[in-house]
Amino acid sequence: MQHAVGSPLPPPHQPGHGPAVGWSPAAHQPGPPQGPAPVPPPPAPGYPTAPLRAPGPAPGQGPQPHAAPGQGTQQPSAAPRQAPGPQQPPVAPSAPPVPETTGHVPLPPGGPVAVPSVPPATAAPDPTTTTLAVLLIGPAGAGKTSVAKYWADHRRVPTAHISLDDVREWVRSGFADPQTGWNEHSEAQYRLARRTCGFSARNFLANGISCILDDAVFPDRPVVGLGGWKRHVGPGLLPVVLLPGLDIVLERNAERSGNRRLTDEEVARIHGRMAGWYGSGLPIIDNSQLDVPETAHLLDEVLSRSIASPPNW
């Protein structure tokens, strides 16, 4: 750029500063106005543009008078503004360090504290307060019905007693008495009674009512075996065998009356077949020297072990 002779030179360009703001050759050149002031060159790349400031009064002078109405105020020529560069995100103030522990529970990094697991209970389950389905097995005269009724009466939770012999005798006319011989009619009525007992037991259990069933289940006869009871009641059924001595069974059978009383030969035959439960894995109670309350108490102990470790059958 060339300047007129005698005109003052522009202020020198200093590194780190933009062009001088507010300098115009016309302000320092006498004579008629030379036209608009030339636009200063743009700043060199990488150098910030100096902010525009309004011209203030010269030293020793008072404030300049306001312009008259209708007249504009001369503004200094502004240099081209440089496009703003990428803005850096504001740095958040550093948070205080989070303690690594809360009380006595260490905090895992990056996750919530898990609830401490409750140690497993070591006490044996209480069969007097648990909803159960029990099948009491034994020969005629073993005391199944008497023990089942007493056990159901003295539990601390609702309990029902279901006797298969009672259900079979619901058939009044045409009752197929097994004492007259085991045939297709007596077997059909037995199956019907067992299915009815299982249906009743499931309904009781579904409503939170325990039940104890009793039946003379033979280990060597699948028709009247455990498979049907397991199918009709469910795998949670707990079978227990009552098996007193033969002399006790014969004595108790002699006290019976009606179709519940069997001949001594029949009682001895059934008792011999029931001995097959030994070695089956099912719990067996010999109640030869026990009365009904003592047998019921022993039944609770057996059931407690069966709940903790169910038998395989």
Buried (B, 14 or more C-beta within 10 A) or exposed (E): EEEEEEEEEBEEBEEEBBBBBEBBBBEEBEEEEEEEBBEBEBBEEEBEBBEEEEEEEEEEEEEEEEEEEEEEEEEBBEBEEBEEEEEEEEEEEEEEEEEEEEEEEEEEEEEEEEEEEEEEEEEEBEBBEEBBBBBBBBBBBBBBBBBBBBBBEEBEBEBBBBBBBEBBBEEEEEBBEBEEEBEEBBBEBBBBBBBBBBEBBBEBBEEEBBBBBBBBBBBEEEEBBBEBBBEBBEEEBBBBBBBBEBEBBBEBBEEEEEEEBBEEEBBBEBBEBBEEBEEBEBBBBBBEEBEBEEBBEBBBEBBBBBBEEEEEB
